[in-house]
Amino acid sequence: MTFESLPDGWTRWHEEDGGRAILAYRPDVFDTDAFPAPCLPTIYVSPGSPRRRPGSGDADGWTITLYLEPEVTARVETADARPAAVATARELARAFAAGDVDYRDAYQVPREAYFDRLDELLGREA
């Protein structure tokens, strides 16, 4: 399974053959003051469990993570195999583009002005 036909706004940023992949949301607008580059929403598809210890060598399963910023995680999902991980990443991208991800809850420090602009970009009503 591949990342063909991603939801509007999402692009395949990086993909290793049969391995890790990164999707990015609207990199065309996340390079300005309104949408700073560090706030670029990304979805990482990575081999391994999010619960494994670093260096354990345990690479069973796959982890799908939606980041709103490098240190701000909105969702973490898991899958048993890469095709399921790709399908989960595409569904997560669809949910984000449709405004079905509540990104406000992921932030410890509210950024209301930024959230309002992001709502507008996603076509969400405030």
C-alpha positions as CSV (number, residue, x, y, z in Angstrom):
1,M,0.0,0.0,0.0
2,T,1.3,3.5,-0.9
3,F,0.5,7.1,-0.2
4,E,-1.4,7.7,-3.4
5,S,-4.5,9.8,-3.3
6,L,-3.8,11.6,0.0
7,P,-6.5,14.0,1.3
8,D,-6.3,17.6,0.0
9,G,-3.4,19.6,1.5
10,W,-1.3,16.5,2.4
11,T,1.8,15.5,0.6
12,R,4.3,12.7,0.9
13,W,7.3,14.6,2.3
14,H,9.7,11.5,2.6
15,E,9.3,7.8,2.1
16,E,11.8,5.0,2.4
17,D,11.2,1.9,0.3
18,G,9.0,-0.3,2.5
19,G,10.0,1.7,5.6
20,R,9.6,5.0,7.4
21,A,7.5,7.8,5.8
22,I,6.6,11.4,6.6
23,L,3.5,13.2,5.4
24,A,3.2,17.0,5.6
25,Y,0.2,19.3,5.6
26,R,0.3,22.4,3.4
27,P,4.0,23.0,3.3
28,D,3.2,25.8,0.9
29,V,1.7,27.9,3.7
30,F,3.7,26.8,6.7
31,D,6.6,29.1,5.9
32,T,5.1,32.5,6.9
33,D,4.3,34.5,10.0
34,A,0.7,33.3,9.9
35,F,1.8,29.7,9.7
36,P,5.3,29.3,11.0
37,A,7.4,26.5,9.6
38,P,7.9,24.8,13.0
39,C,4.1,24.4,13.2
40,L,4.0,22.3,10.0
41,P,1.6,19.4,10.8
42,T,3.3,16.1,10.0
43,I,2.4,12.4,10.2
44,Y,5.3,10.0,10.8
45,V,5.0,6.3,10.0
46,S,7.7,4.5,11.8
47,P,8.6,0.8,12.4
48,G,8.4,-0.2,16.0
49,S,6.1,0.2,19.0
50,P,5.9,3.5,20.8
51,R,6.3,1.6,24.0
52,R,9.6,-0.1,23.2
53,R,12.7,0.9,25.0
54,P,15.4,2.7,22.9
55,G,18.0,0.3,21.7
56,S,15.9,-2.8,22.5
57,G,16.0,-4.0,18.9
58,D,12.3,-4.7,19.1
59,A,10.8,-3.4,15.9
60,D,7.5,-5.3,15.9
61,G,4.6,-3.3,14.6
62,W,4.4,0.3,13.4
63,T,3.7,3.6,15.0
64,I,1.8,6.4,13.3
65,T,2.2,9.9,15.0
66,L,0.5,13.2,14.1
67,Y,2.8,16.0,15.2
68,L,1.5,19.6,15.3
69,E,5.0,20.8,16.1
70,P,8.2,18.9,16.9
71,E,7.3,18.7,20.6
72,V,3.5,18.7,20.2
73,T,1.9,15.3,19.5
74,A,-1.8,15.2,18.6
75,R,-2.3,11.5,18.1
76,V,-0.4,8.2,18.2
77,E,-1.8,5.1,16.6
78,T,-0.3,1.6,16.1
79,A,-0.5,-1.0,13.4
80,D,0.7,-4.6,13.0
81,A,2.1,-4.2,9.5
82,R,3.2,-1.4,7.1
83,P,0.1,-1.6,4.9
84,A,-2.1,-1.1,7.9
85,A,0.1,1.7,9.1
86,V,-0.2,3.5,5.7
87,A,-4.0,3.1,5.8
88,T,-4.0,4.5,9.3
89,A,-1.8,7.5,8.3
90,R,-4.1,8.2,5.3
91,E,-7.2,8.1,7.6
92,L,-5.5,10.4,10.2
93,A,-4.6,12.8,7.3
94,R,-8.2,12.7,6.2
95,A,-9.5,13.4,9.7
96,F,-7.1,16.4,10.1
97,A,-8.0,17.9,6.8
98,A,-11.7,17.5,7.6
99,G,-11.2,19.3,10.9
100,D,-11.9,16.2,12.9
101,V,-8.7,16.4,15.0
102,D,-9.0,18.7,18.1
103,Y,-5.5,20.2,18.0
104,R,-6.3,22.6,20.9
105,D,-6.1,19.7,23.4
106,A,-2.6,18.8,22.4
107,Y,-1.2,22.1,23.5
108,Q,-0.3,22.8,27.2
109,V,0.0,26.5,26.5
110,P,-3.0,27.8,24.4
111,R,-2.1,29.7,21.2
112,E,-5.6,31.1,20.4
113,A,-4.5,33.5,17.6
114,Y,-2.7,30.6,15.8
115,F,-5.7,28.2,16.4
116,D,-8.0,30.8,14.8
117,R,-5.8,31.0,11.7
118,L,-5.6,27.2,11.6
119,D,-9.3,26.9,11.9
120,E,-9.7,29.2,8.9
121,L,-7.2,27.2,6.9
122,L,-9.1,24.0,7.6
123,G,-12.4,25.6,7.0
124,R,-13.6,25.1,10.5
125,E,-16.0,27.4,12.2
126,A,-14.8,29.0,15.4
